[in-house]
Amino acid sequence: MSSVNTMHRALLISEVVSNIISHISVDERPGVWPVEYVTSSKPTLFALALTCRAFSEQALDALWNNFKGVEPLMRCPGIIPAPQKRLQEDQYYPIIPTETQLAIIARYGHRVRSLRVGTNYWRRDYITQACLRTMAGSFKVLVPNLRSLEIGFPCRLLHLVPPLLGPRLQHFFINIRDYEKNGHHLHTVLQCLPSYCPSLDSLVVLKSYHLFREREPPFVLPMSHAIQKMPKLRTVTVPAITKDALVYLGGLPSVTDISSHLPTGSDLEDILGSSRDPKLFENVDSVDWEIKEWRDVEVFTHLWPHKLTSMTLRSEVKFDPSLLQVLCDSLHVREAFKNLQYIYLSEPIPCRLSSSIIITVDIIRSLFHLSQLRVVDIDTRSCLSIGANDLVEMAEAWHFLEVLLLNKTDGSMSGAAPMPQWITVPEVVGFVELRPSLKRLCIGITLSTIDNDYDMDKASLHALRPRNSDSRLKDLTLKYPRDEEYIRQTYFSDFEILFSKLFPQVNQLQPSQEFQILHSDSIEPHIQRT
């Protein structure tokens, strides 16, 4: 009896209950954990909340912490029926919640910290919309303690967003998929942000690729005006931004990350010219630019005033090898880029694949002087020619390298002229040995020498000792030429055994289980999936 009482008294300590609940709660957001490993914690938390008063508050906090859609809040006071009691058609009448219903909503709404609303978790009924519209008119906040809000509505529903904006909101994300007919609703949301969300420190505004490809989005001006009224911003991701708003962000001591369309060279000269405040962008350590003209990149690399640790350049046009070399040379000689740890260079996915454009190691060789690099991600739609000696040079130059991705989306590691060369599997093993800090690798190989490099007899493969290594490699993707597909078919079941011995730290998948033709001469098998 005493042991039962002791256990009960222990569970009355809120810290103990909090620790237990932290092990029950699961982050179910896509990409955080593999789907097969995720079991929803909601039924357990619901049962725990009903167990006793000592557990109820913390269990309810965890249960309501991260939600999709606002319908659960509407169901609690009976404003909308449960799904199984759903009427065939909603009646078009105004919804005015009673004080009792509002109190029930408040009891649960104040627990919500993260909310995603969009067409995927939004029943197309009039009742929910009418209730939110009523709350918007009364200036009531549905979720006053909300910290993160992600919006995936079409513009015609954005007038329902203001009741979700509260004084403690820190992260606001919106994906704009349409605009022409109801763009004024988006303008209203942008105008509300500075006054409704004074604590906002992260603003992410994305747009669908097909929108405004030939011109600047018309919402850029109201969005930029709103940005100039947000004094606590830290990270900003927007499709484009006005010159004045960019200067405003550069003057904020809190801003550390900027992602947008790279301003024109003349605008950059006005923004970064010698007449400007020398402390402009002093605390920015990460930039992500979408590039329309490569001459603008030259101006940026020449004038950027302070040290960066991360730089992403997403080109709207195909890489010109000579201009790419100029960029790499500029990064090498400028003090502002000496501490780069992350570099990502990419071409647009709709850009046509080209086997005639060869990017050799000499074009990017200047990057070898950036000794602090941890992540190198070069994703082109051209052929990237890297040989075994080049890999050795990379390993010796980048002592802290953790991620190396070469043409991970499309394109090819090519053996084309003028310098035909392919990397063999043993040379990949050697590179991983030289750089044990490497965690993720995507590279092109040839399978043509596999018979000479290894005894592919199944008994010999089973007898092969797993490589004893300090390697931290967890994610490996290898590409090989299309005309070597017969080799993969020949050793259909043997590659899994071989790679499990060569890369024992990698969770193995049979190479034949998933592959995709990425280029006219390449296929990509996934050796591991995270």
C-alpha positions as CSV (number, residue, x, y, z in Angstrom):
1,M,0.0,0.0,0.0
2,S,2.8,2.4,0.9
3,S,4.5,1.8,-2.5
4,V,1.3,2.7,-4.3
5,N,1.1,5.9,-2.3
6,T,4.7,6.7,-2.9
7,M,4.2,6.3,-6.7
8,H,1.2,8.5,-6.5
9,R,3.0,11.3,-4.6
10,A,5.8,11.1,-7.1
11,L,3.4,11.6,-10.0
12,L,2.0,14.7,-8.3
13,I,5.3,16.5,-9.0
14,S,4.7,18.5,-12.2
15,E,8.3,18.0,-13.4
16,V,7.9,14.2,-13.3
17,V,4.6,14.3,-15.2
18,S,6.2,16.8,-17.7
19,N,9.1,14.4,-18.3
20,I,6.7,11.5,-18.9
21,I,4.6,13.4,-21.3
22,S,7.7,14.6,-23.2
23,H,8.4,10.9,-24.0
24,I,4.8,10.3,-25.1
25,S,4.6,13.3,-27.4
26,V,5.8,12.7,-31.0
27,D,6.7,15.3,-33.5
28,E,4.5,14.2,-36.4
29,R,5.5,16.9,-38.9
30,P,6.6,15.6,-42.3
31,G,10.3,14.9,-42.6
32,V,11.1,14.9,-38.8
33,W,10.8,11.1,-38.5
34,P,10.3,8.4,-41.2
35,V,6.6,7.7,-41.6
36,E,7.0,4.1,-40.6
37,Y,8.4,5.1,-37.2
38,V,5.7,7.5,-36.3
39,T,2.7,6.4,-34.2
40,S,0.3,9.2,-33.2
41,S,0.6,10.1,-29.5
42,K,-2.9,11.8,-29.5
43,P,-4.9,8.7,-28.2
44,T,-2.4,8.2,-25.3
45,L,-2.5,11.9,-24.4
46,F,-6.2,12.0,-24.6
47,A,-6.5,9.0,-22.2
48,L,-3.9,10.6,-19.9
49,A,-5.9,13.8,-19.7
50,L,-9.0,11.8,-18.6
51,T,-7.1,9.9,-15.9
52,C,-7.0,12.5,-13.1
53,R,-6.7,16.2,-12.5
54,A,-3.0,16.0,-11.8
55,F,-2.4,14.8,-15.3
56,S,-5.1,16.7,-17.1
57,E,-3.5,20.2,-17.7
58,Q,-0.1,19.0,-19.0
59,A,-1.7,16.3,-21.1
60,L,-4.1,18.7,-22.7
61,D,-1.2,21.2,-23.3
62,A,0.7,18.4,-25.2
63,L,-2.4,17.2,-27.0
64,W,-3.3,20.7,-28.3
65,N,0.3,21.9,-28.8
66,N,0.6,21.2,-32.5
67,F,-2.6,21.2,-34.6
68,K,-3.8,21.0,-38.2
69,G,-6.9,23.1,-39.0
70,V,-9.3,24.9,-36.6
71,E,-12.2,22.5,-36.8
72,P,-11.3,20.7,-33.6
73,L,-11.7,24.0,-31.8
74,M,-15.1,24.5,-33.4
75,R,-16.2,20.9,-32.4
76,C,-15.5,21.3,-28.7
77,P,-18.3,23.8,-28.1
78,G,-20.6,22.2,-30.6
79,I,-20.4,25.0,-33.2
80,I,-19.9,22.3,-35.9
81,P,-21.0,18.7,-35.7
82,A,-18.6,15.8,-35.4
83,P,-17.9,14.1,-38.8
84,Q,-20.2,11.2,-38.3
85,K,-23.1,13.6,-37.4
86,R,-22.4,15.9,-40.4
87,L,-25.4,17.3,-42.2
88,Q,-25.5,16.7,-45.9
89,E,-25.5,20.5,-46.7
90,D,-24.5,23.4,-44.5
91,Q,-27.0,26.2,-44.0
92,Y,-25.8,29.6,-45.1
93,Y,-26.6,31.6,-42.0
94,P,-24.4,33.7,-39.7
95,I,-22.7,32.0,-36.8
96,I,-22.5,34.0,-33.6
97,P,-20.8,31.9,-30.8
98,T,-22.3,32.3,-27.3
99,E,-20.2,33.4,-24.4
100,T,-20.2,29.8,-23.1
101,Q,-19.0,28.6,-26.5
102,L,-16.3,31.2,-26.6
103,A,-15.1,30.2,-23.1
104,I,-14.8,26.6,-24.2
105,I,-12.8,27.6,-27.3
106,A,-10.6,29.7,-25.1
107,R,-10.0,26.8,-22.7
108,Y,-8.4,24.8,-25.5
109,G,-7.3,27.6,-27.9
110,H,-4.8,29.1,-25.5
111,R,-2.9,25.7,-25.4
112,V,-2.2,25.7,-29.2
113,R,1.4,26.7,-30.0
114,S,1.7,25.5,-33.6
115,L,-1.1,25.6,-36.2
116,R,-1.3,24.7,-39.8
117,V,-4.3,25.6,-41.9
118,G,-4.8,24.8,-45.5
119,T,-7.0,23.0,-48.0
120,N,-5.6,19.7,-46.9
121,Y,-7.1,20.0,-43.4
122,W,-10.0,22.3,-44.1
123,R,-13.5,21.1,-44.6
124,R,-15.2,23.2,-47.2
125,D,-18.1,24.2,-45.1
126,Y,-19.8,27.5,-44.5
127,I,-20.1,27.1,-40.7
128,T,-16.3,27.2,-40.0
129,Q,-15.8,30.2,-42.3
130,A,-18.8,32.0,-40.8
131,C,-17.5,31.5,-37.3
132,L,-14.1,32.8,-38.2
133,R,-15.6,35.8,-40.0
134,T,-17.7,36.6,-37.0
135,M,-14.6,36.5,-34.7
136,A,-12.6,38.7,-37.2
137,G,-15.3,41.3,-36.9
138,S,-15.2,41.2,-33.1
139,F,-11.3,41.4,-33.0
140,K,-11.2,38.2,-30.9
141,V,-8.0,36.0,-31.1
142,L,-8.8,32.3,-31.5
143,V,-5.3,31.1,-30.4
144,P,-3.7,33.9,-28.3
145,N,-0.6,31.9,-27.3
146,L,0.2,30.7,-30.9
147,R,3.9,30.8,-31.8
148,S,3.9,29.3,-35.3
149,L,1.3,29.7,-38.0
150,E,1.4,28.1,-41.5
151,I,-1.2,29.2,-44.1
152,G,-2.0,27.2,-47.2
153,F,-5.3,28.8,-48.1
154,P,-6.2,30.1,-51.6
155,C,-6.5,33.9,-51.6
156,R,-10.3,33.8,-51.5
157,L,-10.1,32.4,-47.9
158,L,-7.3,34.7,-46.5
159,H,-9.9,37.1,-45.0
160,L,-10.4,34.3,-42.4
161,V,-6.7,34.5,-41.2
162,P,-6.8,37.6,-38.8
163,P,-8.5,35.8,-35.9
164,L,-5.5,33.4,-35.9
165,L,-3.0,36.3,-35.6
166,G,-2.0,36.9,-32.0
167,P,0.5,39.0,-30.0
168,R,2.8,36.0,-29.3
169,L,3.1,34.8,-32.8
170,Q,6.8,34.4,-33.8
171,H,6.8,32.4,-37.0
172,F,4.4,33.2,-39.9
173,F,4.5,31.1,-43.1
174,I,2.2,31.5,-46.1
175,N,2.3,29.8,-49.5
176,I,0.6,31.9,-52.2
177,R,-0.9,29.7,-54.9
178,D,-3.2,32.1,-56.6
179,Y,-3.6,35.9,-56.6
180,E,-5.5,37.5,-59.5
181,K,-9.1,37.4,-58.3
182,N,-8.7,37.8,-54.5
183,G,-5.3,39.4,-54.0
184,H,-6.8,42.1,-51.8
185,H,-7.3,39.5,-49.0
186,L,-3.6,38.9,-49.0
187,H,-2.9,42.6,-48.8
188,T,-5.2,42.7,-45.7
189,V,-3.3,39.9,-44.0
190,L,0.1,41.6,-44.7
191,Q,-1.2,44.9,-43.3
192,C,-2.4,43.2,-40.1
193,L,0.9,41.4,-39.3
194,P,2.9,44.4,-37.8
195,S,0.1,45.5,-35.4
196,Y,-1.4,42.0,-34.6
197,C,2.0,40.2,-34.2
198,P,4.5,42.6,-32.6
199,S,6.7,39.7,-31.6
200,L,7.1,38.2,-35.1
201,D,10.7,37.2,-35.8
202,S,10.3,34.8,-38.8
203,L,8.5,35.7,-42.0
204,V,8.2,33.2,-44.8
205,V,6.2,34.1,-47.9
206,L,6.4,31.6,-50.8
207,K,4.7,31.6,-54.1
208,S,3.9,28.9,-56.7
209,Y,6.5,28.7,-59.4
210,H,3.9,29.5,-62.2
211,L,2.9,32.8,-60.6
212,F,4.5,36.0,-61.9
213,R,7.4,34.3,-63.7
214,E,7.8,37.3,-66.0
215,R,7.3,40.2,-63.6
216,E,7.6,41.1,-60.0
217,P,4.7,39.9,-57.9
218,P,2.2,42.8,-57.2
219,F,2.1,42.0,-53.5
220,V,5.8,42.9,-53.1
221,L,5.0,46.5,-52.3
222,P,2.5,46.0,-49.5
223,M,4.6,43.1,-48.1
224,S,7.7,45.3,-48.1
225,H,5.8,48.1,-46.3
226,A,4.7,45.6,-43.7
227,I,8.3,44.4,-43.3
228,Q,9.4,47.9,-42.5
229,K,7.1,47.9,-39.5
230,M,8.5,44.7,-38.0
231,P,11.4,45.6,-35.6
232,K,12.1,42.1,-34.3
233,L,12.6,40.1,-37.5
234,R,15.4,37.6,-37.5
235,T,14.8,35.5,-40.6
236,V,13.0,36.7,-43.8
237,T,12.1,34.6,-46.8
238,V,10.2,36.4,-49.6
239,P,10.0,36.1,-53.4
240,A,11.2,39.7,-53.8
241,I,11.7,42.8,-51.8
242,T,12.0,46.6,-52.4
243,K,15.3,48.3,-52.0
244,D,14.0,50.4,-49.0
245,A,12.8,47.3,-47.2
246,L,16.1,45.5,-47.8
247,V,18.0,48.5,-46.4
248,Y,15.6,48.4,-43.3
249,L,16.4,44.7,-42.7
250,G,20.1,45.4,-43.1
251,G,19.9,48.0,-40.3
252,L,18.1,45.7,-37.9
253,P,20.5,44.1,-35.3
254,S,18.3,41.1,-35.0
255,V,18.3,40.0,-38.7
256,T,20.6,37.0,-39.4
257,D,19.0,35.3,-42.5
258,I,17.7,36.8,-45.7
259,S,16.2,34.9,-48.7
260,S,14.9,36.7,-51.7
261,H,15.4,37.7,-55.3
262,L,18.9,39.2,-55.7
263,P,18.5,42.9,-56.4
264,T,19.9,44.3,-59.6
265,G,23.5,45.4,-59.8
266,S,22.5,49.1,-59.7
267,D,20.3,48.6,-56.7
268,L,23.0,46.7,-54.9
269,E,25.4,49.6,-55.6
270,D,22.9,52.0,-54.0
271,I,22.3,49.6,-51.0
272,L,25.9,48.6,-50.4
273,G,27.8,51.6,-51.7
274,S,30.4,53.5,-49.6
275,S,27.9,56.2,-48.6
276,R,25.8,53.7,-46.6
277,D,26.1,52.8,-42.9
278,P,29.1,50.5,-42.5
279,K,27.2,48.4,-40.0
280,L,24.5,47.5,-42.6
281,F,24.0,43.7,-42.6
282,E,26.6,43.4,-39.9
283,N,24.8,40.5,-38.2
284,V,23.5,38.7,-41.3
285,D,25.4,35.4,-41.6
286,S,23.2,33.6,-44.2
287,V,21.8,34.7,-47.6
288,D,19.8,32.9,-50.1
289,W,19.5,34.7,-53.5
290,E,17.5,33.8,-56.6
291,I,19.5,35.0,-59.5
292,K,18.2,36.5,-62.7
293,E,21.4,38.0,-64.1
294,W,24.9,36.7,-63.3
295,R,26.4,40.2,-63.5
296,D,24.3,41.0,-60.4
297,V,26.2,38.2,-58.6
298,E,29.5,39.9,-59.5
299,V,28.3,43.1,-57.9
300,F,27.1,41.2,-54.8
301,T,30.4,39.3,-54.3
302,H,32.4,42.5,-54.8
303,L,30.4,44.8,-52.4
304,W,29.0,42.5,-49.7
305,P,30.5,44.1,-46.5
306,H,30.5,41.5,-43.8
307,K,31.4,37.8,-43.2
308,L,28.9,35.1,-44.2
309,T,28.7,31.5,-43.0
310,S,26.0,30.3,-45.4
311,M,25.3,31.3,-49.0
312,T,22.7,29.9,-51.5
313,L,22.6,31.0,-55.1
314,R,19.6,29.7,-57.1
315,S,20.0,30.6,-60.7
316,E,17.0,31.2,-63.0
317,V,19.2,30.7,-66.0
318,K,21.6,27.9,-66.9
319,F,25.1,28.0,-65.4
320,D,27.8,29.4,-67.7
321,P,31.0,27.6,-66.7
322,S,33.1,30.8,-67.2
323,L,30.8,32.9,-65.0
324,L,30.7,30.1,-62.4
325,Q,34.5,30.2,-62.3
326,V,34.5,34.0,-61.8
327,L,32.1,33.5,-58.9
328,C,34.3,30.9,-57.3
329,D,37.4,33.1,-57.7
330,S,35.6,36.0,-56.1
331,L,34.6,33.9,-53.1
332,H,38.2,32.9,-52.7
333,V,39.7,36.4,-52.7
334,R,37.1,38.3,-50.7
335,E,37.4,38.4,-46.9
336,A,33.6,38.3,-46.5
337,F,33.5,34.7,-47.7
338,K,36.5,33.2,-46.0
339,N,34.3,31.8,-43.2
340,L,31.7,30.1,-45.4
341,Q,30.6,26.8,-44.0
342,Y,27.6,26.2,-46.3
343,I,27.5,26.8,-50.1
344,Y,24.6,25.7,-52.3
345,L,24.6,26.4,-56.1
346,S,21.6,25.3,-58.2
347,E,20.0,25.7,-61.6
348,P,16.2,25.8,-62.1
349,I,14.6,22.3,-62.4
350,P,12.6,23.3,-65.6
351,C,15.9,24.1,-67.3
352,R,16.8,21.5,-70.0
353,L,19.4,18.9,-69.2
354,S,22.6,19.4,-71.2
355,S,25.3,16.8,-71.8
356,S,27.3,19.2,-73.8
357,I,28.1,21.6,-71.0
358,I,30.9,20.2,-68.8
359,I,31.7,21.7,-65.4
360,T,35.2,20.5,-64.5
361,V,37.0,20.7,-61.2
362,D,39.1,23.6,-62.4
363,I,36.0,25.8,-62.6
364,I,35.3,25.3,-58.9
365,R,38.9,24.8,-57.7
366,S,39.0,28.2,-55.9
367,L,36.4,26.8,-53.5
368,F,39.1,24.5,-52.1
369,H,40.6,27.6,-50.4
370,L,37.5,27.9,-48.3
371,S,38.8,25.6,-45.6
372,Q,35.8,26.1,-43.2
373,L,33.2,24.5,-45.6
374,R,31.0,21.9,-44.0
375,V,28.3,21.6,-46.7
376,V,29.0,21.7,-50.5
377,D,25.9,21.3,-52.6
378,I,26.4,21.8,-56.4
379,D,23.2,20.9,-58.2
380,T,23.4,21.6,-62.0
381,R,21.6,20.4,-65.1
382,S,24.9,19.9,-66.8
383,C,27.6,17.3,-66.6
384,L,29.9,17.6,-63.6
385,S,33.3,16.0,-64.2
386,I,35.1,15.0,-61.1
387,G,37.9,12.4,-60.9
388,A,39.6,10.4,-58.2
389,N,42.5,12.9,-57.7
390,D,39.9,15.7,-57.4
391,L,38.2,13.8,-54.6
392,V,41.5,13.5,-52.8
393,E,42.1,17.2,-53.2
394,M,38.6,17.9,-51.8
395,A,39.2,15.7,-48.8
396,E,42.5,17.5,-48.1
397,A,41.1,20.9,-48.6
398,W,37.8,20.6,-46.6
399,H,38.8,19.3,-43.2
400,F,35.3,19.8,-41.7
401,L,33.2,18.5,-44.6
402,E,30.0,16.9,-43.5
403,V,27.9,17.0,-46.7
404,L,29.0,16.7,-50.3
405,L,26.2,16.6,-52.9
406,L,27.1,16.7,-56.6
407,N,24.1,17.0,-59.0
408,K,21.7,15.4,-56.5
409,T,18.6,16.3,-58.4
410,D,19.4,16.0,-62.1
411,G,22.3,16.2,-64.4
412,S,25.2,13.8,-64.5
413,M,28.6,12.9,-63.3
414,S,29.9,12.6,-66.8
415,G,32.7,10.7,-68.5
416,A,32.2,12.9,-71.6
417,A,34.9,14.7,-73.5
418,P,37.2,16.6,-73.2
419,M,38.3,14.8,-70.0
420,P,36.5,11.4,-69.7
421,Q,36.7,10.2,-66.2
422,W,34.7,8.2,-63.8
423,I,35.0,7.4,-60.1
424,T,35.1,3.8,-59.0
425,V,33.6,2.3,-55.9
426,P,37.0,1.8,-54.2
427,E,37.8,5.5,-54.8
428,V,34.5,6.4,-53.1
429,V,35.6,4.2,-50.2
430,G,39.0,5.9,-50.1
431,F,37.4,9.4,-50.1
432,V,35.1,8.4,-47.2
433,E,38.2,7.1,-45.3
434,L,40.1,10.4,-46.0
435,R,37.2,12.5,-44.7
436,P,35.6,10.6,-41.8
437,S,33.5,13.6,-40.8
438,L,31.4,13.1,-43.9
439,K,27.7,12.3,-43.1
440,R,26.1,12.5,-46.5
441,L,27.4,11.9,-50.0
442,C,25.9,12.0,-53.5
443,I,28.3,11.3,-56.3
444,G,28.6,9.6,-59.7
445,I,30.5,6.3,-60.1
446,T,31.2,3.7,-62.7
447,L,30.3,0.0,-62.2
448,S,32.5,-1.2,-65.1
449,T,35.4,-2.1,-62.9
450,I,33.4,-3.8,-60.1
451,D,34.5,-7.3,-61.2
452,N,38.2,-6.3,-61.0
453,D,37.8,-4.4,-57.7
454,Y,35.8,-7.0,-55.8
455,D,35.2,-10.7,-55.9
456,M,31.4,-10.6,-56.6
457,D,30.9,-14.3,-55.8
458,K,28.1,-14.4,-53.2
459,A,30.1,-16.6,-50.8
460,S,33.1,-14.2,-51.0
461,L,30.9,-11.2,-50.4
462,H,29.4,-12.8,-47.3
463,A,32.9,-13.6,-46.1
464,L,34.1,-10.1,-46.7
465,R,34.8,-8.3,-43.4
466,P,32.8,-5.1,-42.7
467,R,35.1,-2.2,-43.1
468,N,36.3,-1.0,-39.7
469,S,36.1,2.8,-39.9
470,D,35.6,5.9,-37.9
471,S,33.3,7.2,-40.8
472,R,30.1,9.0,-39.8
473,L,28.5,8.4,-43.2
474,K,24.8,7.8,-42.9
475,D,23.4,8.7,-46.3
476,L,24.9,7.6,-49.5
477,T,23.6,8.1,-53.1
478,L,25.5,6.7,-56.0
479,K,24.9,7.4,-59.7
480,Y,26.1,5.3,-62.6
481,P,25.8,5.5,-66.5
482,R,22.7,4.2,-68.1
483,D,24.7,1.9,-70.4
484,E,26.0,0.1,-67.2
485,E,22.4,-1.0,-66.2
486,Y,23.2,-4.5,-67.3
487,I,25.9,-4.7,-64.5
488,R,23.3,-3.8,-62.0
489,Q,21.0,-6.5,-63.4
490,T,23.8,-9.0,-63.3
491,Y,24.6,-8.4,-59.6
492,F,21.0,-7.7,-58.7
493,S,21.1,-9.1,-55.2
494,D,24.8,-8.8,-54.5
495,F,25.2,-5.0,-54.3
496,E,23.3,-5.0,-51.0
497,I,25.8,-7.3,-49.5
498,L,28.8,-5.5,-50.9
499,F,27.7,-2.0,-49.8
500,S,26.7,-3.3,-46.3
501,K,30.3,-4.4,-45.9
502,L,31.9,-1.3,-47.5
503,F,29.7,1.2,-45.7
504,P,28.5,-0.5,-42.5
505,Q,27.3,2.7,-40.9
506,V,24.8,3.3,-43.7
507,N,21.3,1.8,-43.3
508,Q,21.2,-0.3,-46.5
509,L,18.6,-0.6,-49.1
510,Q,18.8,-3.0,-52.1
511,P,20.0,-0.7,-55.0
512,S,17.4,-2.2,-57.3
513,Q,14.5,-1.2,-55.1
514,E,14.5,2.4,-56.2
515,F,16.2,4.2,-59.1
516,Q,15.3,7.0,-61.4
517,I,16.6,8.0,-64.8
518,L,18.0,11.5,-64.3
519,H,20.0,12.2,-67.4
520,S,20.5,10.8,-70.9
521,D,23.4,8.7,-69.6
522,S,22.7,8.2,-65.9
523,I,20.6,6.3,-63.4
524,E,20.5,6.9,-59.7
525,P,20.1,4.0,-57.2
526,H,19.4,5.0,-53.6
527,I,21.7,3.0,-51.3
528,Q,20.1,4.6,-48.3
529,R,17.1,6.6,-47.5
530,T,16.9,8.9,-44.5
